[in-house]
Amino acid sequence: MNISNENSQNKQHVSKEIIGIHSNILKGKKIVLCITASVAAYKAIDLSRMLMRNGAEVYPVMSKSTKSRLLTEEIMNWATGNKTVSELTSDLEHIALANYGKSDIVVVYPCTANTLGKFANGIEDNPVTTVLSVAFGSRIPIVIAPAMHEAMYENIIISENIKKLKSLGVSILEPSITEDKAKVISAEKAVQFVIDKIGIKKAKMTSGINVLVTAGSTVEYIDSVRILTNLSSGKMGLNIAQECLDKCFNVTFVYGHGSLNIPDDPRMNIIRIKTTEEMLKVVKERILNEKQHIVFHAAAVADFSISNSSKKRTNKMDTRNGTKTIKLVPTSKIVDKIKQFDNKIFLVAFKAEYGISKELLVKRALDKLNECNGDLIVANDVSRKGCDFGSDTNEVYIIDKEKDIIHMPLESKKEIARNLLKIVCKKLKIH
């Protein structure tokens, strides 16, 4: 197969229209996607499309047993816009794909124990193992995502094969062990690994646009060990931050109380805070000391603090002393101060309500937008199904100063974050 001819023939393939629609962090990267005969082979479709949406060209390779039982060549041709290699011919497809400098990375997703063992022991008897052999010799990075039954994955021989490959510099994406199976890592996590491995480095990806994202809840101390807070997880804010990273923005992520597993991403400045006062201080400092172009204030700031909190006395209230009366006082409205720090900031505010009508939700959101002098506000009702705190989905209304309303039905917070960022970029004429 002549790669340059294939590129020329497939240049206008309709599937390639999705390349780079989410980010260009993999722009110009050529990824060889090897698919083996696992029942999880269908997941390679999603992986290839995600890689393409982040800018990559994907070239699929599969064994005969894979294409005859689990996944057709036509599907992968459609998914990638490139012809699938399922047999080696006199065109030397394995050399065209995996010789020195021909590709940027080879990903085996999913990888069976059979393929893993053959690769570890230098066996070349199908397109996948032959491509791996050439890629290893030409020092192209190789990533393997195993998928098999748990007992097989725990087999000491397979474990030794994995250990051997790791020692030789091959990256292994560990599967998740559930239902007696070693299930292949999610496509999302595999894409993130590839981005971290070969994506545009920080020095090349700064766009000059600074973005501040707040997320999670804040806490107010009742005493030295007890707090007043809310149930916000910070998932919406984290998804927004990650979408901003994919747009090559410089991101500061201010995260309050919560248990999110925040990826250690060198492109993002992560600042952890606890109280409302701490969040206000950090937001002010970041705005005044490092110009922020966009602020997404997605944090669920505690509305009240405790008057004369006993935390200041570093003690703990004794319940044996009987009933206690505490006085609640309003906390500072951080969102109302952001434009006071810098009125040129594009401010996206958030408004969460519970158990009210759409009309009232929109009205309260507009009132809040006017109060904080914001540019956009995202409103949601956490009482609705699939919209509760900590969920991975939401239903929102995005409203601007002109009172234009965009309704986003229930969908993933990742997709909402992506669409929200598109709206912001359109308003700011950022491409």
C-alpha positions in Angstrom: 0.0 0.0 0.0 1.4 3.4 -1.0 0.6 5.8 1.9 1.0 8.9 -0.1 -1.3 7.6 -2.8 -3.9 6.6 -0.2 -3.7 10.1 1.3 -4.3 11.6 -2.1 -7.2 9.3 -2.9 -8.9 9.7 0.5 -8.2 13.4 1.0 -11.8 14.4 0.6 -13.2 11.3 2.4 -16.2 12.6 4.3 -15.1 10.9 7.6 -12.1 13.1 7.7 -14.2 16.2 8.2 -14.1 15.5 11.9 -10.3 15.8 12.1 -9.5 18.6 14.6 -13.1 19.6 15.5 -12.3 19.2 19.2 -8.7 20.3 19.3 -5.5 20.3 17.2 -3.4 18.8 19.9 -2.6 15.8 17.7 -2.5 17.8 14.5 -0.1 16.3 11.9 0.3 13.1 13.9 0.0 9.7 12.1 -1.4 7.0 14.4 -1.4 3.3 13.5 -4.3 1.6 15.2 -3.9 -2.2 15.4 -7.1 -4.2 16.3 -6.9 -7.8 17.5 -9.5 -10.5 17.8 -11.1 -9.5 21.1 -14.8 -9.0 21.6 -13.9 -5.4 22.6 -12.7 -4.8 19.0 -15.8 -2.6 18.3 -14.4 -0.1 20.8 -11.7 0.7 18.3 -14.3 2.6 16.3 -14.8 5.1 19.1 -11.0 5.4 19.7 -10.2 6.1 16.1 -12.9 8.9 16.0 -11.7 10.5 19.2 -8.1 10.5 18.0 -9.3 12.2 14.8 -11.4 14.8 16.5 -8.2 15.8 18.3 -6.3 16.3 15.0 -4.8 12.9 14.2 -4.8 10.8 11.0 -5.5 7.1 11.9 -4.5 4.1 9.9 -6.2 0.8 10.9 -4.6 -2.6 10.8 -6.3 -5.8 11.8 -5.7 -9.6 11.5 -7.8 -11.9 9.4 -9.5 -13.4 12.4 -10.6 -10.0 13.6 -12.2 -9.0 10.3 -13.8 -12.4 9.7 -15.5 -12.5 13.1 -15.6 -9.2 15.0 -15.1 -6.1 12.9 -15.3 -5.4 9.2 -12.8 -3.5 7.1 -15.5 -1.4 5.7 -16.4 0.0 9.1 -12.9 1.0 9.9 -12.5 2.4 6.4 -15.5 4.6 7.1 -14.4 5.4 10.7 -10.9 6.6 9.7 -11.2 7.6 6.0 -8.1 5.4 5.4 -8.0 1.9 3.9 -7.7 -0.9 6.5 -4.7 -3.2 6.2 -5.8 -6.8 6.8 -3.2 -8.6 4.8 0.3 -7.9 3.7 1.1 -7.7 0.0 4.0 -6.8 -2.3 3.2 -3.1 -1.5 4.9 -3.8 1.9 2.2 -2.2 4.0 4.0 -2.9 7.2 7.0 -0.9 6.0 4.9 2.0 4.7 3.2 2.2 8.1 5.9 1.4 10.6 9.4 2.0 9.1 11.6 4.8 10.4 9.6 8.1 10.7 6.5 6.8 8.9 4.2 7.1 11.9 4.2 8.8 15.3 2.8 6.0 17.4 1.4 2.5 17.2 -1.6 1.7 19.4 -2.9 -1.9 19.9 -6.5 -1.5 21.0 -7.7 -4.0 22.2 -4.8 -6.4 22.5 -5.4 -10.1 23.1 -3.1 -12.4 25.1 -2.3 -14.2 21.9 -1.0 -11.0 20.2 0.8 -9.9 23.3 2.6 -13.2 23.6 3.6 -13.2 19.9 5.0 -9.7 20.1 6.9 -10.4 23.3 8.6 -13.4 21.6 9.3 -11.9 18.2 6.6 -13.9 16.2 5.3 -12.3 13.0 2.5 -14.2 11.4 -0.2 -11.5 10.7 -0.4 -7.8 9.8 -0.6 -6.7 13.4 2.4 -8.6 14.7 4.4 -7.7 11.6 3.7 -4.0 12.0 4.6 -4.2 15.7 7.9 -5.9 14.8 8.8 -3.2 12.3 7.7 -0.4 14.6 9.7 -1.8 17.5 12.8 -1.9 15.3 12.3 1.6 14.0 11.7 2.8 17.6 8.2 4.2 17.0 6.4 4.4 20.4 4.1 1.4 20.9 1.1 1.4 23.3 -0.7 -1.8 24.2 -4.2 -2.0 25.8 -4.8 -5.6 26.9 -8.3 -7.1 27.0 -9.0 -10.7 28.2 -10.5 -12.8 31.0 -9.1 -12.0 34.4 -7.7 -15.5 34.9 -5.8 -15.2 31.7 -4.5 -11.8 32.6 -3.3 -13.2 36.0 -1.5 -16.1 34.2 2.1 -15.9 35.2 3.3 -16.4 31.6 1.2 -13.5 30.3 2.4 -11.4 33.3 6.0 -12.2 32.4 5.3 -11.2 28.7 3.8 -7.8 30.0 6.8 -7.3 32.3 9.2 -8.0 29.4 7.5 -5.6 27.1 7.5 -2.9 29.8 11.2 -3.4 30.3 11.7 -2.9 26.6 9.9 0.5 26.6 6.5 -0.6 25.4 3.7 1.2 27.2 1.0 -1.0 28.7 -2.4 0.6 29.5 -3.6 -1.5 32.4 -7.2 -2.9 32.0 -9.9 -2.6 34.6 -10.8 -5.8 36.5 -14.5 -6.2 36.6 -17.0 -9.2 36.2 -14.1 -11.7 36.1 -12.6 -9.9 33.0 -9.7 -7.6 32.4 -11.6 -5.1 30.4 -9.8 -2.8 28.0 -9.1 0.7 29.2 -11.7 3.3 28.1 -11.2 5.1 24.8 -11.2 8.4 26.6 -8.3 7.3 28.8 -6.4 5.8 25.9 -6.7 9.1 23.9 -5.5 11.1 26.9 -2.4 8.8 27.1 -1.7 9.3 23.5 -2.0 13.1 23.9 0.4 13.0 26.8 2.8 10.9 24.8 2.9 12.6 21.5 0.6 15.7 21.7 1.8 19.2 21.1 4.0 20.2 24.0 3.2 23.1 26.3 5.8 25.4 24.8 4.1 25.0 21.4 0.5 25.1 22.4 0.0 28.3 24.3 -2.6 30.4 22.6 -2.1 33.5 24.6 -5.6 33.2 26.1 -5.7 32.8 29.8 -8.7 31.1 31.4 -9.7 30.8 35.0 -12.1 28.0 36.0 -13.5 27.6 39.5 -15.1 24.3 40.5 -16.3 22.3 43.4 -17.8 23.6 46.7 -16.3 25.7 49.4 -16.6 24.9 53.1 -17.3 27.1 56.1 -16.1 25.8 59.5 -18.6 25.3 62.3 -15.8 24.4 64.6 -12.3 22.9 64.1 -13.7 19.6 62.7 -17.2 20.3 61.4 -18.1 22.2 58.2 -21.0 23.7 56.3 -20.8 22.9 52.6 -22.9 21.6 49.6 -22.8 18.5 47.4 -21.2 20.0 44.3 -18.6 17.6 42.8 -16.8 20.0 40.5 -17.3 17.7 37.4 -18.7 20.5 35.3 -15.8 22.8 36.0 -13.3 20.0 35.4 -14.8 19.2 32.0 -14.7 22.9 31.1 -11.0 23.1 32.1 -10.2 20.1 30.0 -12.0 21.5 27.0 -10.1 24.7 27.4 -6.8 22.8 27.4 -7.8 21.1 24.2 -8.2 24.6 22.7 -4.6 25.3 23.8 -5.7 27.9 26.4 -3.6 28.6 29.5 -5.8 27.2 32.3 -5.9 28.0 36.0 -8.1 25.5 37.8 -9.3 26.6 41.3 -10.8 23.6 43.0 -12.6 23.6 46.3 -13.9 20.8 48.5 -14.4 17.6 46.7 -12.9 14.2 45.8 -12.4 14.4 42.0 -9.4 12.6 40.6 -7.9 15.6 38.8 -5.3 14.5 36.1 -1.8 15.7 36.7 -1.6 17.8 33.5 1.4 20.0 33.1 -0.6 22.4 30.9 -2.9 23.3 33.8 -2.2 25.2 37.0 -4.2 23.6 39.7 -4.9 25.5 42.9 -6.7 23.8 45.8 -8.7 25.9 48.3 -11.2 25.2 51.1 -13.1 28.2 52.2 -15.0 30.9 50.3 -12.5 33.5 51.6 -9.6 31.4 50.2 -11.3 31.1 46.8 -12.0 34.8 46.7 -8.3 35.6 47.5 -7.0 33.2 44.8 -9.4 34.5 42.2 -8.5 38.1 42.9 -4.8 37.4 42.8 -5.0 35.5 39.5 -7.0 38.3 37.9 -4.8 41.1 39.2 -1.4 39.4 38.8 -2.0 37.5 35.6 -4.5 38.9 33.1 -7.5 36.5 32.6 -9.4 36.7 29.4 -12.2 34.3 30.4 -13.5 33.2 33.8 -15.9 30.2 34.2 -17.1 30.6 37.8 -18.6 27.1 38.1 -17.8 26.6 41.8 -20.8 26.2 44.1 -19.7 28.7 46.7 -21.2 28.3 50.2 -24.0 30.9 50.6 -23.5 31.2 54.4 -20.7 31.0 56.9 -20.9 30.7 60.7 -20.8 33.8 62.7 -18.0 33.6 65.2 -16.9 30.2 64.0 -15.2 28.3 66.8 -12.5 27.1 64.3 -10.7 30.3 65.2 -10.4 28.9 68.7 -9.2 25.5 67.3 -11.6 23.6 69.4 -14.5 21.2 69.0 -18.0 21.9 70.2 -19.0 19.3 72.9 -22.5 17.8 72.1 -22.9 16.9 75.8 -23.3 20.6 76.6 -26.8 20.4 75.0 -28.5 22.3 72.1 -26.3 24.7 70.2 -27.6 27.8 68.3 -25.5 28.9 65.4 -25.9 32.2 63.5 -25.5 32.1 59.7 -24.2 35.1 57.9 -24.0 35.5 54.1 -20.6 34.9 52.4 -19.0 37.1 49.8 -20.5 36.8 46.3 -17.3 36.0 44.4 -19.0 36.2 41.0 -20.2 39.7 41.7 -16.6 40.9 42.3 -14.9 39.4 39.2 -15.8 42.2 36.8 -14.8 44.7 39.5 -11.3 43.3 39.4 -11.2 43.5 35.6 -14.3 44.6 33.6 -12.7 43.3 30.4 -13.0 39.7 31.5 -15.6 37.5 29.6 -17.5 36.1 32.6 -19.5 32.9 32.5 -21.6 32.5 35.6 -23.6 29.5 36.8 -26.9 29.3 38.6 -28.2 26.1 40.2 -31.8 25.9 41.5 -34.0 23.2 42.9 -37.6 22.2 41.9 -38.7 25.3 40.0 -40.3 25.9 36.6 -38.3 26.6 33.5 -39.6 30.2 33.4 -38.6 30.9 36.9 -35.2 29.3 36.4 -34.5 31.5 33.4 -35.8 34.6 35.2 -33.5 34.0 38.3 -30.6 33.3 36.0 -31.1 36.6 34.1 -31.4 38.4 37.4 -28.1 36.9 38.5 -26.5 37.7 35.1 -27.4 41.3 35.6 -26.2 41.4 39.2 -22.7 40.1 38.4 -22.4 42.0 35.1 -21.7 38.6 33.4 -21.6 37.8 29.7 -23.2 34.3 29.9 -24.9 32.3 32.5 -25.5 28.5 32.7 -28.6 27.6 34.6 -29.8 24.2 35.7 -32.3 22.6 38.1 -30.6 19.9 40.2 -33.9 18.3 41.1 -34.4 17.0 37.5 -33.5 13.4 36.7 -29.9 13.0 35.7 -29.0 16.5 36.9 -28.3 16.0 40.6 -25.0 16.9 42.2 -22.2 14.5 41.3 -23.9 13.1 38.1 -22.1 12.8 34.8 -25.0 14.4 32.9 -26.9 17.6 33.1 -29.6 19.7 31.4 -28.9 23.4 31.1 -30.0 26.7 29.8 -27.3 29.0 28.5 -28.4 32.7 28.5 -26.6 35.8 27.3 -27.0 39.5 28.0 -29.3 39.8 25.0 -31.6 37.3 26.7 -31.0 34.7 24.0 -31.5 31.2 25.4 -29.9 28.0 24.3 -31.5 24.9 25.8 -29.2 21.8 26.1 -31.2 18.7 26.8 -29.9 16.0 29.1 -26.4 15.0 28.0 -22.9 14.4 29.3 -21.2 17.2 31.1 -18.3 16.8 28.7 -20.5 17.5 25.8 -22.1 20.5 27.5 -18.7 21.8 28.3 -17.6 21.4 24.7 -20.7 23.2 23.4 -20.4 26.0 26.0 -16.8 26.6 24.9 -17.9 26.8 21.3 -20.5 29.5 22.2 -17.9 31.5 24.2 -15.3 31.2 21.3 -17.9 32.3 18.8 -18.8 35.4 20.9 -15.1 36.3 21.3 -14.3 35.4 17.7 -11.7 32.8 18.8 -11.0 30.1 16.2 
